[in-house]
Amino acid sequence: MTLNENIKQLRLARNLSQVDLAKALGVTKQSVSNWENNNIQPSIDMLIRLAQFFSVSTDYMLGLNHRKYIEISELSDTQLAHITAIIDDIRCVKK
């Protein structure tokens, strides 16, 4: 997928409107629309903010890999164990 497709797909996956995403990033709805329609590209700084907002890498945003991540650095070991168990359960259900 391309950057514009990834922005739109990630936005829709979170049930956000273009206005919602624009407000979260401090830009206009027109900026989001232009990114999604491939009229303009976000700046490097905005690309980083988009990646952080959607919990993906900039490589993911650019279509170079498909890894996603969840920020877990503030979770306790017990909380992390619960999250890991949930992820394992979901993976088993998918198979």
N, C-alpha and C positions, 0 to 999 in steps of 0.2 A: 504494500500500500504506500501511497505517497503522503507527504506531510499534510496536505489539505484533506485527504481522505481520513487520515488518522485523527486529526483535530475533530472532524465531524463525527466520526464513529465513537470516539471517546466521550464527546459531549453528549451524544444521544444515549450511550450506555449508562450515563449518570442521570438521564432524564432532565437535562438542562436545556433551556432555550438559549439562543444566541445572546439574548439580553442577560440571562443569568450568568453565562460564562464571562461576558464583557464586564459585568459588575464585579465579579470575583477577581478579575485580573486588572481592573482599573482602566479599561479601554472602552471604546465605543462599540456598539452592536455592529456598526459598519466595518470596523476592523475585523471582527470575527467573521462576518460575512465575506469580506474580501479574502481572508485566509482560506476559508472553506471553498470558495469558488476559484481559488488559485489565481486571483488577480494580483495579490501581493503576498510576500512572505513575511512572517513575523521576524523581528530583529533577533539576534543571537540571545540577547537578554530575555526577550519574551519567549523564545523557544525554551530556555531553561525554566522560566516560570511556568510555562505550559506543562513541561515534563514533571515538574514538582507537583503542580496542581493535580495532575492525573496519575501520579505515582508510577511513572514509567521513566525510562532513560531517554536522553536526547536521541540516542541511536534508534530507539523504538519509534519516537516521533518522526524521525527521518526515514523510517522504513528499512533500516539496516539490520535490525534484529527484532525478535518478538518477545523479549523478556519484559515482565512487569514486576514491580516490587511493592512491598508494603513496609512503611516505616515502623520499625519495632524497637528502636533503640531505647525508648522510655518504658517498655514493658518489663515486668519482673520475669524471672525464670518460670514461675508458675503460670503466669499469663501466657508466656510464649509457648509453654507446653500445651496449654489449652488450644491456642491458635493452630499449632502444628497438628494436633489431633483432629481438629475440624477440617483442616486442609486434606489430611490423609483420608478422612471419611468421604469427603467430596470426590477425591480422586478415585476411590473404590467404587462409588456410585456411578461415575462416568463410564467405567469400563464395562 
